[in-house]
Structure formats: structure tokens, C-alpha cells
Amino acid sequence: MGVIIGMDPHKRSATIEVIDRTGRRLEVGRFGTDKVGYAQMLAAGRTHQDRVWAVEGCNGIGRHIARRLVHDGEVVLDVPAKLSAQVRVFATGNGRKTDPVDAHSVALAALYAPPDPGLQRVLVDDDLVVLGLLVDRRDELGRARTQTINRLHRLLLELFPGGAKQYLSAPQARALVATIKPRDLPGKTRRRIVVELIGELEAIDRKIKTAEKDLAALVTERGSTLMELTGIGPTGAARLLADVGDVHRFRDKNRFASWNGTAPLDASSGNQERHRLSRAGNRRINRTLHIMAVVQLRNPTPGREFYRVKKAGGTPSMMAMRSLKRRLSNVVYARMVADQDRRDQNRVTGPGGQRGNDSDSSATGSQPHTGTSDKPLPGPATPKPRTPLPAMS
């Protein structure tokens, strides 16, 4: 690594600073993110040999420009905003937050980043990009459906005494509105708007069905077995694949749980000891695991048995639910590791080639780096040896 090009990205512009391995500033510049500005910035960066681009927030505002650099063959590192902020705290000067100061902090953060776990290199997988786009679209359709349902309930409450039932579908709403013929002008207007909203709801439902079908096909085509786990479904599996990316970037299941927010943190208040979940994790993945846990509790699954064992041992309901989510996080991590190992092996030897032990291992954790806590659903914590329950699915 000869030089580091730190970047503070924005929507319409980007500020860069080039430093060498000693931290000496070599060049500073501000460029636009349009075609002309990007070409000038790329040309300025390519005047330096053995360069590495350090971009702040490659999963946020810096994603658009980081992916353009990767497509042009550049090496890009993702610098978290919190890491660059910590560097900026110790900066000399008046402490003002400006674009050149931010670019300098990003470059220094990349230069002095600890090797473990190290900064993540930005890699663009077209299949994962497509999955991310489709699952984001699916989430947007879900929010639009919720808003449409809320509007329907508000108007139906004014048309019918007591309103409609809680879980209302488009056919049920259409059958309900067909039973009333208001005579006054406000009532007729409300009914007309309700009919329009029902049409919008039907269109959204069709789009959701198509989106889930496309997601299921893409997840299956990628060779993932996540949808075999109870409670994930095509949307949850696509969200996991798109947000996690390379699962091997997590050293073990504990790092994965800390990233998704299911790893409990010890907290104390006086003599009272309690546990809470980190709010710094990926909330979308945490929500996926939460839905998975809720579905398992509603069905006769090993997850529900694990939850009941925890409750029988005196664990409060909230703590038992957190334990279940953590265990599901371990199962998902082991399944993703096995899937990616099998995918990498197939890429080398072909689908019909000889597979290694890791590729044929079970999803509940026979990887060399996993511990005994990967075994799903142990019994209550007692001094006696515990008998593991069947694997979660």
C-alpha cells in the first residue's frame, strides 16, 4: 500500500485527501460526482501508484461512488463513520467539521485501523445487488400496503358503525363496501375513495406476490438453503444474503450476533444486574430474526420447545425470547457459512466435483471454528450433562 485516498462522499460532490504511509498529506481536492467530475477524480487518484481508496459509509451515502470505483478496478475500503469520528475527536485545530477535515479523518482511520477485525473491502456482487434492490422494493410495497390499509380503516369507520375488522383483505373490503349505498354527498365521496383504495390495495398485493416469487427464485438459484429454516421465507432470506454479503467477513458466530444486535450486553444499575440487546446492530437483520422467532413460537417447532424450556427454568419471557433470537442467529450463521463454502467449492470444481467436508456439513454447525453453543436447542442449564434437542428448521 503506497498511498491512501480518503474520501468524504456526498450526493453531488466528494472531497478526497491523499496521504502516504507516514500520514503526510500529498494532495487535496474536491470533485463533482457527475461524469466529468468523477473522471477528473479518478484521473487524480490514478497518478499515485499502489493506491487504496478509503470511502466513508459505503453502505450509505458513499455506496454510489464506491461501487463506481470498484467497477473501474480500484481497491476500495469501507470506513465506518464512527471510526472516522473517533479520529476527528483527536484532531488539532478549532474542531470544525468540514469536508477536508472529514476526508483527512477517513484517510487516517484507514491508515491506523487495527488489523483485527480490519476494514472491509468493498466487493460488488451483481446477484447480491439485484437481491438488495428487490428486497428493498418488497419492503417499500409492505409499507405502502400498511398505509393503504390504515386509510381504508379510517374511512370505513365513518361509513360503518364500528368499522371493519383488524386484518382486512381487499376482497373482504370490497364485499363490505358493496353492502352500503350512502345518499348524502360526504358518504358518496367516502365510498368512492374507499373503492379507489381497494383498487390500489389489490394492485399492491399483486406486486408483492410477484416480488416474493422473484426473490424465491433468485435465492434458490444462488444455492442458498436459508428458506428451509422455519420463519424466514424468501424476503427474509434475500435480506440476509443482501445485507450480510460475504459471511466469512465475520470471524465467528459471536461477531455475527454482535453485528445483527442479538448479542446481549451486560448492564448494571446498583445491585441489580440485567441484560439488554445492543441497539447498534443491523436493525433489518434483527427484525428478520425476530419474525423468525415469532413464527417458531406459533408453530410446533424446536424453537418453541427451546423457549418453553427456558421459561420452565425460571427465565423471564423477554430474556427467553432474546435467548431464542441469539440461538437462531447462530443457526443462520452456520447455515450461511455452509452454503457459501459449498458455493465456493462448486465454483472451483464445478457442481459435480468432489466436495470438501465443510460443504457437506450440517447447517447447525460442524465447522472447525464453531463451539458447542452452535448445537441447537440444548436443555436447561444444570450441572448434569445436557441432551441436545433436534435442529431448528
Secondary structure as GFF3:
##gff-version 3
##sequence-region A 1 393
A	DSSP	beta_strand	3	9	.	.	.	ID=ss1
A	DSSP	beta_strand	13	20	.	.	.	ID=ss2
A	DSSP	beta_strand	25	32	.	.	.	ID=ss3
A	DSSP	alpha_helix	35	45	.	.	.	ID=ss4
A	DSSP	beta_strand	51	56	.	.	.	ID=ss5
A	DSSP	alpha_helix	63	71	.	.	.	ID=ss6
A	DSSP	beta_strand	76	79	.	.	.	ID=ss7
A	DSSP	alpha_helix	81	89	.	.	.	ID=ss8
A	DSSP	alpha_helix	99	111	.	.	.	ID=ss9
A	DSSP	beta_strand	120	121	.	.	.	ID=ss10
A	DSSP	alpha_helix	126	159	.	.	.	ID=ss11
A	DSSP	alpha_helix	170	177	.	.	.	ID=ss12
A	DSSP	alpha_helix	185	221	.	.	.	ID=ss13
A	DSSP	three_ten_helix	226	228	.	.	.	ID=ss14
A	DSSP	alpha_helix	233	244	.	.	.	ID=ss15
A	DSSP	three_ten_helix	247	249	.	.	.	ID=ss16
A	DSSP	alpha_helix	253	260	.	.	.	ID=ss17
A	DSSP	beta_strand	264	269	.	.	.	ID=ss18
A	DSSP	beta_strand	272	277	.	.	.	ID=ss19
A	DSSP	alpha_helix	283	298	.	.	.	ID=ss20
A	DSSP	alpha_helix	302	312	.	.	.	ID=ss21
A	DSSP	alpha_helix	317	349	.	.	.	ID=ss22
A	DSSP	three_ten_helix	372	374	.	.	.	ID=ss23
###
